């Protein structure tokens, strides 16, 4: 076992990378660097410090040679005898090599298909040894790219790829659990496992070629569940059965560097034994050779990278009699046995069933991904249905290119004995080249071979083959291009649904694989999370927690997308048809839900939809009012309702008078509302009469009346109607008639008086109403005057202010003009004074000059006089 000093001496970068991996593991468990105390926090022998550094104590990992019955996942290779391990390793290595040899043709087919994609890093090697161009048809690459984009858009949206379904009866507890599990899955896949989407894209890209596998497991280095795609050459399965789920032996090949291998030993994933590393250079991995060719990487083949280990992780059903859990069982049990691919030394043996499972069923880690179902095996891909067609299309394209080359630059023959210095003479335009023919005619000495132009029929055949390659992925686009421009929406939907079946069939397969992968994630979470401890995680707007016990059978994890509605045109058209029908007949449709469905298919988030379509506020229900107020509400188109406590006859008559109002007669909507309201009063009057005669009280909600009570009411109503009919049909005696006539006359007089009083009341009410209308008109005029008055005052104020401003401007202009004139006058005076001073100075200078000259002349004369012989002065 390596201690800390040995690791530091061996590789300085190991601890830095270890710190990064451990920090990622630490954050995945809900902690941050601020939670680490200064003395460090130790977990599994790795001590982390606040500055991000770690210390690995190798002494914390003694080799365990004692069986721990409570540790179901214990490494059994540490307690089994070396002879037993040697026998297990050798037998498994031999079986794995046989499985690997049986898959060699499969690996070669995958390599050939990669070559047919035609993606290379450079143009080197564009021709083979015979001069034939190595060009490939692009139809295979286009189909591959189209499938990748379609599948990824269908199973993994930009957010919220996971949903949960409650199995059985729902309750609030299960609904809350379903929400938390869904939120946790989306948080983990989008926030914690940053490389999940990229790894899923690689998985889908490889599965388009052929049936491939991926794995959901708890990474011992990262310390959390993760998903990884397994390259085709790294998954070796015993194909005696049609599915890997039934295979008795399936092996994943790990290729890891020395650092990862040593770290797994420190974490006690592997036994602390020494094995020899191997080199990845110069191997016979045909798939890797094609991948290296794509990026332009050439391996030296000289063993320059020896620090890599090739490890077999074999999920196998094996009979290990020395295992205490299997000593009484005579059939093979599921184990995960890890061994060195070259020495067959066993590194780890782990029981691959749950501890509480008495049936010891195999725990699954792998998912199969394929484009199409297979007649035998897991599935088919482009390797089966398009490889030969792509090869044929590429061959034809190369022939067409060669035909064009020979047609433009043909070869030929020349007469024997004729010596040519060069046989690729290419005269320039307007140039004639001399050629020695030895007296033979030029057309007889040299003859080009009759190469033809590229065949149009061959080109059509190539196009047809390429269309056949693209057809399954482009079936909907072809159908749309053939549709009439103004085809009915229902016909278009029917055609799209029909053409959608093939793409939906493909998407459903990936949808199922994605669902199986989410189920494996659920199993890994149930194994990874600590027992009885909550795991905190973030959601938009808050926090939630998840626990190990939450991952139970009552909630199933499924993809959020519907695999049967992936074509955007189909979804948009269907949503638009629903929305149009809802608008045309809103009485039987929920218009808001139709709009929500339309916006959802446009890809608008639920938050944006809730803002676009807010919840409607409940309207206030009208209450019974007095006659005058109800008539006012009719004219103002305010809802009116009748009440059982009202005077029904008065309201019927008063509303009948309103029917003759010219304002009401001009509006059919008001007339219909009045007539409907009068019928409400008549219905209430009928109800009141029935209750008065029968003594039965009707409930407010007739739906709550039991059937026997309904029958009693019906019988009583029928009896009342029969009595009234009999009274009308019975022949009264003269006295009764006379009394009835008198009573009728009296009632008529009373009714006439009542009508007069009611008419007077209605006229008074009408005058009152007119007075109210006049008062409202006056108030409106006053309001209008009050509203216009500030405007007029403001207008006058503006005019007054404008006049003041104009006067101020004029005054300022006058003052400015006076100031300018004064300045000019001052300037003239200053200039005049300067001129006077200048002239005075000039005159003074002249006088001074003349005086000096006079003095000089005087002195000169005196000098002349003194010098005369007579000595006379002047």
Buried (B, 14 or more C-beta within 10 A) or exposed (E): EBEBEEBEEEBEEBBEBBBEBBBBBBEBBBBEEEEBEEEBBEEBBBBBBBEEEBBBEBEBBEEEEEBEEEEEEBBBBBBBEEEBBEEBBBEBBEBBEEBBEEBEEBBEBBBBBBBBBBBBEEEEEEEEEEEEBBBBBBBBBBBBBBBBEBBBBBBBEEEBBBBBEBEEEEEEEBEEBBBBBBBBBBBBBBEBBEEBBEBBBBBBBBBBBBBBBBBBBBBBBBBBBBBBBBBBBBBBBBBEEEEBEEBBBBBBBBBBEBBBBBBBBBBBBBBBBEBEBBBBBEBEBBBBBBBBBEEEEEBEEEEEBEBBBBBBBBBBBBEBEEBEBBEEEEEEBBBBBBBBBBBBBBBBBBBBBBEEEEEBEBBBBBBBBBBBEBEEBBBBBBBBBBBEBBBBBBBBBBBBBBBEBBEEEEEEEBEEEEEEEEEEEEEEEEEEEEEEBEEBEEEEBBEEEEBEEBBEEBBEBBBEBBEBBBEBBBBBBEBBEEEEEEEEEEEBBEBBBEBBEBBBBBBBBBBBBBBBBBBBBBBBBBBBBEEEEBBEBEBEEEEBEBBBEBBEEBBBBBBBBEBBBBBEBBBEBBBBBBBEEBEEEEEEBEBEEBBBBBBBBEEBEEEEBEEEBEEEEEEEEEEBBBBBEBBBBBBEEEEBEBEBEBEBEBBBBBBEBBBEBEEBEEEEEBBEBBEEBBEBBBEBBEEBEBEEBBEEEBEEEEEEBEEEEEEBBEEBBEEBEEEEEEEEEEEEEEEEEEEEEEEEEEEEEEEEEBEEEBEEEBEEBBEEBEEEEEEEEEEEEEEEEEEEEEEEEEEEEEEEEEEEEEEEEEEEEEEEEEEEEEEEEEEEEEEEEEEEEEEEEEEEEEEEEEEEEEEEEEEEEEEEEEEEEEEEEE
